[in-house]
Structure formats: C-alpha cells, structure tokens
Amino acid sequence: MARVFSGIQPSGELHLGNLLGALVNWVNHQKSHDAVYCIVDLHALTLPKRPEELRENSLKLAQLLIAVGLDPDKSILFMQSHVPEHSQLAWLMECTVSFGELNRMTAFKDKSGRNEFISGGLFTYPALQAADILLYDTDLVPVGDDQRQHIEITRDIAERFNSRFGNTFVVPKHVIPPAGARIMDLQHPDRKMSKSETSPAGTISVLEDHDSITKKIKRAVTDSDGEIRFDSNLKPGVSNLLSILAAATSSTPEEVATGYSRYGDLKIDTAEAVIELLRPIQVKFRELESDPAETNRLLKLGSSKAREISSVTLERAMTKIGLLNA
Ligand code: TYM
C-alpha cells in the first residue's frame, strides 16, 4: 500500500482553507493508503509563541483532526516533538540543502517580511519539513497549493542525498485537490485565507458559529459585473466562493457556476454548504474536548507507531552518510 504523510502547524485557528485544501484529502487517503499525519509543533516554534498558547493549540488541533475524521485506528496521528527522529534527521537535511535553495523559499521571504524577530529556524524550516516527509518513506503528500515549493525542495534534497550516498529515501509527490487547493481570504480575495489573525472577517474558523459564517459569506468581496463564472484572475472573489462551494459539495467550480445567475443566491448556498460541512465536526469536537486524557493517550500510541518507522529510516540515513553506529 502506498504511504501518505502530511503535517499541520498548531498555530492559530484551524480554518476552512486547511479543511478544504488538505484535511478532506487526509481523511479520504486513510481509507485506501497507509497514512501518517503529524502535528508539527516544532515548526510552530519558528515564530515566537507563548508556551501556554502552544500547549493549548496542540491539544485542540489533535482533537479537531479527530473530529474532522482522522481515525487513530486507521492512520497514525502524532505530535512531531514526541518523535525525536524528526529533529535528528533535520540536521542531516540541513547539511544536504544549500543556503541558496533555502534563500529562494517564498514562505521565508513572506514570513520574514512580516515579523520583527526572524529565527534561524524560520530559515531552515524546509529541512525539518523534508525530514518529516522522508522519515516515513512517503509516496504521496496531500497538501494545499501553498506547499508546492516545500515538496519540491524535499524531492531535491532526497534526490541529492540518494545520488551522493546511495539509495536511501523514497522521493515523494504532492497531491493537490482539484477544488479548494487555494481558498482565499473573503475580504481580500487576492491573498490566501490564513491562520494569522490579521483578517478575522475574511477567515472562517472550523469552529465558527453558524450566524457568523452566514454574515461573513454574505459580506464577502465580489465585483460589480454581475456575472457568475470561474476566473481566479479576473473574478477572484466570485471564483473563491465557487471554489468553496465546489470543495464543500465534492464538485468543481466550473460545474457549480452553471447553477447561478445572482451573487446573493451563490452566497446563500455557499454559506449553507459550509455550515453543513462543519456541523458534524463541531459536534464531535465538543465531545472530544471534554476528555483530554483520551486524546493524550491516542497521541502517545501514535508516536510509538511513528517511531517504529522513523527510527529505521534515520538509522539507514546515518549509516549511509558515514556516521558510526552507536
Ligand atoms: P499549514 O499548517 O500552514 O497548513 C496545513 C495545510 O493546510 C493547507 N492550507 C490551505 N489550503 C487551501 N487554502 C488555504 N488558504 C490554505 N491554508 C493552508 C496547507 O497547504 C497545508 O497542507 N509547512 C506546512 C506544515 C508541514 C508539512 C510537513 C506539510 C510541516 N511538515 C510535511 C506536509 C508535509 C504548513 O505550514 O502547513
């Protein structure tokens, strides 16, 4: 069975972009693949965080992922910091990637431009992400569109390591969904919906209450030509609503566009589809929230299963690169 791996940061609120761009695909893949999913708490440290906030976000995200449909009996779900092989392989990856390659990463340029303190970890972030993926002999990485460059650099690192030291890593491919790969901010449809709290009116949280979802979608920025068609460049606001409705109803934006002639109707149906998609997730989350001990138990189980795989890959890489066996 092909192996699937993906990760998500415990920073800020889980939003509709994460759900439609990545998590829906994560849940689907666990049915037919050998799936491994990771909450990348070490990556979250690349930008300053309050310890209490990080702890709360990490536990809440684990509960949300289970509420979304990840089943710890069908897939492995674990916390990155509980599996030390990630940090260990990351060093080998840092020594395999070049400064120039890291310097070309658009995520670094973007985040370093918006933050006052720029950590070394923010710069070497892709090396840790490569370690995450390569540790599990991953074939497929389900992600949103914004992760393309990170998967590309992972492939380059794996290929370089393999050609220098002999076949060691599986070279992975990304899987990007046909609709929902890039959900945009409802108020600024030229930028992606994101966990940073700069645009609360443009972001829909997975735990958002239903009135607020309707209000935000009704107020979503569109345009003045009155025509409903999918064209992300010329009609970013309308196209974003079509993408959301399509992804929430397992359709395509072009297909859903044919059913509408008024923006108001499109907005009402999009809001309803989002509410229906989120309703069962919210109910399940409230149940899980009351039993943190159970979530911690599941995470512990997940990390011990993850270590069974990652320890073998790490040892293989350490031997190939020339480190003495301990
Ligand atoms: P993160 O935590 O920012 O996002 C998690 C997933 O959500 C997707 N996503 C979106 N999809 C569509 N529209 C949006 N507006 C949107 N915003 C976010 C992301 O593409 C991602 O799939 N670097 C990664 C975490 C990571 C990782 C990994 C991913 C660390 N190691 C190994 C895959 C494999 C990140 O920051 O994702």
Boltz pocket constraint, residues with backbone or C-beta under 6 A from the ligand:
constraints:
  - pocket:
      binder: B
      contacts: [[A, 5], [A, 6], [A, 7], [A, 8], [A, 9], [A, 10], [A, 16], [A, 17], [A, 18], [A, 19], [A, 20], [A, 21], [A, 22], [A, 23], [A, 40], [A, 43], [A, 128], [A, 129], [A, 132], [A, 133], [A, 141], [A, 142], [A, 143], [A, 144], [A, 145], [A, 146], [A, 147], [A, 150], [A, 180], [A, 181], [A, 182], [A, 183], [A, 184], [A, 192], [A, 193], [A, 194]]
      max_distance: 6.0
